[in-house]
Amino acid sequence: MKPLFVSSLSLVSALGDGQDATWTALREGRSALAPCTFAPLPIDAWAGEVQGLDEPLPAPFTAFDCRNNRLAERALAADDFEHAVRRAVAQYGAARVGLFTGTSTSGILQSEQAYHRLDPQTGALPAGFAYAETHNTYALGRFLRARLGLKGPSFTLSTACAATAKLFAVATRMIEAGLCDAAVIGGADSFCGTTLFGFHALGVMAQGPCRPFDAARNGISIGEAAGFALLERAPDKPAPEALLLRGTGESADAHHMSSPDPQGTGAATAMRQALADAGCEPAAIDYINLHGTATLVGDSAEDKAVTSLFGPDTPRSSAKGFTGHTLGAAGMVGAALAALALRHGFVPGSPHTNRLDTGFAPGHVLAGRPAPVRLVMCNAFGFGGVNCSFILGRQP
């Protein structure tokens, strides 16, 4: 593919608002995971909660008000992202800027709260409950389209934990097809009872903080996050150090509804496609941002897939020990960490991972360190065997 210019990137997670807050935590090796107080879980679960989401959305967007859209609003303000979108609209026109969003559960918390307030006599939902603007999968896209005044093509993907990672491939196809000149991609996933109790019911929620690739790992820690990227056609001569999307790859395991192929076959296919799309060999990748959720089978499968392609020594780590598993927003967390690794010449570590599983390759980075980084592979895998990898790089 011809590289696309990532002209702006924003992130809000439990680490704070914006790339600067994220970079400070990466440099210090500081995790944002803490005991979960959002819901009364029957285990010692830790989570990555974003603080300060009590402020409702302003008029005229009150119909969209829910925790998920409030989180997205925070991400528009972070890293001056909204200003970058306004510039793109002025340059290309509102009808030529696409909007492609991803989420796992959207604003389902709003529906949970509404069902707690059913009329005891009639069973009616409370007045003012706006399903289409809050809970519906496209509620996030509907809100952002109105909020940013965008009129280009728009849709939402809900492919579990690979949702926002797949948007890099979606935007590439839409721009290459001539359907838009620029694309706003990204999404949000926020806490709700369905997610927290659901993962506990599956038996994959960790006691204490998650420990990706650790010998004692015992499950995931849920986090919440929102992030966006603005993609445009790259100029013939990109500015020095411009952040570029170099390649994408996608696959589907069709192995099991909630468990990956234990050999990592589909994951390896996605990574191989991304390398081919970028026109580079595995040896060119300086760092791999792993999906790494800290489940027994998931981490094992990913380690096999990565090692089969890159060998045992390519530096790699997961962001989950910093932010928790942010589900549909995990792709944007990975993109932000990749951008920071490229900008600062730094390979992030993995908080709470104390002792690498002896069956895994030695390339896993437990403590962050300076390193030359020019190309980064990011992985995101979801339920149903959905796999996506993309490669970010800096213009030499």
Residue pairs with C-beta under 8 A, 6 or more apart in sequence:
1 172
1 176
1 246
1 247
1 248
1 277
1 278
2 176
2 233
2 234
3 234
3 238
3 244
3 245
3 246
3 393
4 171
4 172
4 175
4 231
4 232
4 233
4 234
4 244
4 245
5 231
5 232
5 233
5 234
5 235
5 238
5 242
5 243
5 244
5 245
6 229
6 230
6 231
6 243
6 244
6 245
6 335
6 339
6 392
7 84
7 88
7 230
7 231
7 232
8 79
8 80
8 81
8 84
8 85
8 228
8 229
8 230
9 19
9 79
9 81
9 227
9 228
9 229
9 230
9 243
9 335
9 336
9 339
10 18
10 19
10 75
10 76
10 78
10 79
10 81
10 186
10 227
10 228
10 229
11 18
11 19
11 22
11 75
11 78
11 79
11 225
11 226
11 227
11 332
11 333
11 336
12 18
12 50
12 71
12 74
12 75
12 78
12 225
12 226
12 227
13 22
13 32
13 48
13 50
13 223
13 224
13 225
13 227
13 322
13 323
13 326
13 329
13 333
14 32
14 33
14 47
14 48
14 49
14 50
14 51
14 223
14 224
14 225
14 323
14 324
15 21
15 22
15 25
15 30
15 32
15 48
15 322
15 323
16 22
16 24
16 25
16 32
17 74
17 77
17 78
18 78
18 79
19 78
19 79
19 336
19 339
19 340
22 336
22 337
22 340
23 340
23 344
24 30
25 31
25 32
25 322
26 322
26 337
26 340
26 346
26 348
26 349
26 368
27 344
27 346
27 368
29 349
29 351
29 367
29 368
30 322
30 351
31 209
31 321
31 322
31 351
31 352
32 48
32 223
32 322
32 323
32 324
33 46
33 47
33 48
33 209
33 210
33 221
33 223
33 321
33 322
33 323
33 324
33 351
33 352
34 46
34 47
34 48
34 49
35 44
35 45
35 46
35 47
36 45
36 46
36 47
36 49
36 196
36 222
37 49
38 47
38 49
38 191
38 196
39 191
39 193
39 196
39 197
41 196
41 197
41 200
41 205
42 200
43 200
43 205
43 207
44 207
44 208
45 196
45 200
45 205
45 206
45 207
45 221
45 222
46 206
46 208
46 209
46 210
46 221
46 324
47 191
47 196
47 221
47 222
47 223
47 324
48 221
48 222
48 223
48 224
48 225
48 322
48 323
48 324
48 326
49 191
49 223
49 224
50 71
50 74
50 190
50 224
50 225
53 67
53 70
53 71
53 74
53 190
55 70
56 62
56 65
56 70
57 64
57 65
57 69
57 70
57 73
61 69
61 143
61 146
61 147
63 130
63 133
64 130
64 133
64 134
64 139
64 142
64 143
64 146
64 147
65 134
66 107
66 109
66 110
66 133
66 134
66 135
66 139
67 107
67 109
67 110
67 190
67 191
67 192
68 103
68 105
68 106
68 107
68 109
68 134
68 139
68 140
68 188
68 189
68 190
69 107
69 134
69 139
69 140
69 143
69 188
71 188
71 190
71 224
71 225
71 226
72 140
72 143
72 144
72 187
72 188
72 226
73 147
74 226
75 81
75 186
75 188
75 226
75 227
75 228
76 82
76 85
76 144
76 147
76 148
76 228
81 228
81 230
82 148
84 230
85 97
85 148
85 150
85 184
85 230
88 97
88 182
88 184
88 230
88 232
89 97
89 148
89 149
89 150
91 182
92 180
92 181
92 182
94 149
94 150
94 151
94 152
95 151
95 152
96 152
96 180
96 181
96 182
97 150
97 151
97 152
97 180
97 181
97 182
97 183
97 184
98 150
98 152
98 153
98 154
98 171
98 174
98 175
98 179
98 180
98 182
98 183
98 184
99 141
99 144
99 145
99 148
99 150
99 152
99 153
99 154
99 183
99 184
100 141
100 153
100 154
100 155
100 156
100 157
100 167
100 170
100 171
100 174
100 183
100 184
100 185
101 140
101 141
101 144
101 154
101 155
101 156
101 157
101 164
101 167
101 185
101 186
101 187
102 156
102 157
102 158
102 159
102 163
102 164
102 165
102 166
102 167
102 185
102 186
102 187
102 328
102 329
102 331
103 137
103 140
103 156
103 158
103 163
103 187
103 188
103 189
103 328
103 329
104 158
104 160
104 161
104 163
104 189
104 195
104 327
104 328
105 189
105 190
105 192
105 194
105 195
105 327
105 328
106 134
106 135
106 136
106 137
106 139
106 140
106 158
107 134
107 135
107 139
107 140
107 190
108 135
108 192
108 194
108 195
109 190
109 191
109 192
109 193
110 129
110 130
110 134
110 135
111 129
111 131
111 134
111 135
112 192
112 193
112 194
114 125
114 126
114 129
115 125
117 125
117 126
118 124
118 125
118 126
119 125
119 126
132 139
132 142
133 139
133 142
133 143
136 142
137 156
137 158
138 155
138 156
140 156
140 187
140 188
141 154
141 155
141 156
144 150
144 184
145 151
145 154
148 184
150 184
152 179
152 180
152 183
153 174
153 179
153 180
156 187
157 163
157 166
157 167
157 170
158 328
159 166
159 328
159 382
159 384
159 386
160 327
160 328
160 382
160 383
160 384
160 386
161 291
161 293
161 325
161 327
161 328
161 330
161 380
161 381
161 382
161 383
162 330
162 331
162 380
162 381
162 382
162 386
162 387
162 388
163 187
163 327
163 328
163 329
163 331
163 382
164 185
164 186
164 187
164 227
164 328
164 329
164 330
164 331
164 332
164 335
164 380
165 330
165 331
165 334
165 335
165 378
165 379
165 380
165 388
165 389
165 390
166 250
166 331
166 380
166 386
166 388
167 185
167 186
167 187
167 331
168 185
168 229
168 231
168 245
168 248
168 331
168 335
168 388
168 390
169 248
169 249
169 250
169 388
169 390
170 183
170 185
171 183
171 185
171 231
172 231
172 245
172 248
174 180
174 183
175 181
175 182
175 183
175 231
175 232
175 233
181 232
181 233
182 230
182 231
182 232
182 233
183 230
183 231
183 232
184 228
184 229
184 230
185 228
185 229
185 231
186 226
186 227
186 228
186 229
186 329
186 332
187 226
187 227
187 228
187 328
187 329
187 332
188 224
188 225
188 226
188 227
188 328
188 329
189 195
189 224
189 225
189 226
189 326
189 327
189 328
189 329
190 224
190 226
191 222
191 224
195 222
195 327
196 205
196 222
199 205
199 220
199 222
202 258
203 219
204 219
204 220
204 295
205 219
205 220
205 221
205 222
206 217
206 218
206 219
206 220
206 221
206 294
207 218
207 219
209 221
209 321
209 351
209 352
210 217
210 219
210 220
210 221
210 293
210 294
210 320
210 321
210 324
210 325
210 352
211 217
211 218
211 294
211 321
211 352
211 353
211 354
212 290
212 292
212 293
212 294
212 299
212 317
212 318
212 320
212 321
212 350
212 353
213 290
213 292
213 294
213 299
213 303
213 318
213 350
213 353
213 356
213 357
213 360
213 364
214 294
214 352
214 353
214 354
214 355
214 356
214 357
215 355
215 356
215 357
215 358
216 354
216 355
217 294
217 295
217 296
217 299
217 353
217 357
218 294
218 296
219 294
219 295
220 293
220 294
220 295
220 320
220 324
220 325
221 294
221 320
221 324
221 325
222 324
222 325
222 327
223 320
223 323
223 324
223 325
223 326
224 324
224 326
224 329
225 323
225 326
225 329
225 330
225 332
225 333
226 329
226 332
227 329
227 332
227 333
227 335
227 336
228 332
229 332
229 335
231 245
234 242
234 244
238 244
238 395
239 395
240 395
241 343
241 394
241 395
242 394
242 395
243 339
243 342
243 343
243 392
243 393
243 394
244 392
244 393
244 394
244 395
245 390
245 391
245 392
246 277
246 278
246 280
246 375
246 391
246 392
246 393
247 273
247 274
247 275
247 276
247 277
247 278
247 279
247 280
247 390
247 391
248 273
248 274
248 277
248 388
248 389
248 390
248 391
249 269
249 270
249 271
249 272
249 273
249 274
249 275
249 276
249 277
249 388
249 389
249 390
250 270
250 273
250 386
250 387
250 388
250 389
251 266
251 267
251 269
251 270
251 273
251 387
252 266
252 384
252 385
252 386
252 387
253 260
253 261
253 265
253 266
253 384
253 385
253 386
253 387
254 385
255 261
255 266
255 385
256 385
257 383
257 384
258 383
258 384
259 297
259 298
260 266
260 267
260 297
260 298
260 301
260 302
260 381
260 385
261 267
261 301
261 385
262 297
262 300
262 301
262 304
263 301
263 304
263 305
264 301
264 302
264 303
264 304
264 305
264 306
264 308
265 305
266 381
266 385
266 387
267 291
267 301
267 302
267 305
267 306
267 379
267 381
267 387
267 389
268 305
268 308
268 309
269 387
270 379
270 387
270 388
270 389
271 305
271 306
271 309
271 377
271 379
271 389
272 309
273 389
274 377
274 389
274 390
274 391
275 281
275 282
275 285
275 309
275 377
275 391
277 391
278 375
278 391
278 393
280 375
280 391
282 309
282 310
282 311
282 314
284 374
284 375
285 310
285 314
285 375
285 376
285 377
285 391
286 314
286 315
286 371
286 372
286 373
286 374
286 375
286 376
287 314
287 315
287 316
287 317
287 338
287 341
287 347
287 371
287 373
287 376
287 377
288 306
288 310
288 314
288 315
288 316
288 317
288 376
288 377
288 378
288 379
289 316
289 317
289 318
289 319
289 334
289 337
289 338
289 341
289 348
289 376
289 377
289 378
289 379
290 302
290 306
290 316
290 317
290 318
290 379
291 298
291 302
291 318
291 330
291 379
291 380
291 381
292 298
292 299
292 302
292 317
292 318
292 319
292 320
292 350
293 299
293 318
293 320
293 325
294 318
294 320
294 321
298 381
299 357
299 360
300 357
300 359
300 360
302 379
302 381
303 357
303 359
303 360
303 361
306 314
306 316
306 361
306 379
307 361
307 363
310 316
310 363
311 361
311 363
312 361
312 362
312 363
313 361
313 362
313 363
314 363
315 347
315 363
315 365
315 371
316 363
316 364
316 365
317 347
317 348
317 349
317 350
317 364
317 365
317 366
318 350
319 330
319 333
319 334
319 337
319 348
321 350
321 351
321 352
321 353
322 348
322 351
323 333
326 333
330 380
331 378
331 380
331 388
331 390
334 378
334 379
334 380
335 378
335 390
335 392
337 348
337 378
338 376
338 378
338 392
339 392
340 346
340 348
341 347
341 348
341 373
341 376
342 373
342 374
342 376
342 392
342 393
342 394
343 394
344 370
345 370
345 371
345 372
345 373
346 368
346 369
346 370
346 371
346 373
347 365
347 368
347 369
347 370
347 371
347 373
348 365
348 368
349 365
349 366
349 367
349 368
349 369
350 364
350 365
350 366
353 364
353 366
354 366
356 362
356 364
356 366
374 393
374 394
374 396
375 391
375 392
375 393
376 391
376 392
376 393
377 389
377 390
377 391
378 389
378 390
378 391
378 392
379 387
379 388
379 389
380 387
380 388
380 389
381 387
381 388
